[in-house]
């Protein structure tokens, strides 16, 4: 990933397709293990902060405020890469995770309630 300039950050922000509430789903993935750690939401400003400050910033839908992962828990996420999907409506952020990612203390938010779906095959 090449370093973004102020101009290229604006180009990225203008290209993103935010939902009707002005939000973009952001999947957070651990760089070293490739584990999917969590899903959060970013508005335009949270995305700008994430891309320019090196720390993951989200928009809290429940509290209606910005929050930077780890500011209260110490479990920070340092940005190591970012990519938009093919429709420019979902973001993948690769991070160096320090401590657990989930507020429950689990390594990843998806470790808390694993499901056992039926394994399907190809219909003949």
Secondary structure, 3 states (H helix, E strand, C coil): CCCCCHHHHHHHHHHCCCCCCCCEEEEEEECCCCCEEEEEEECHHHHHHHHHHCECEEEECCCCEEEECCCCCCCCEEEEEEEECCCCCEEEEEEEECCCCCCCCCCCHHHCCCCCCCCCCCCC
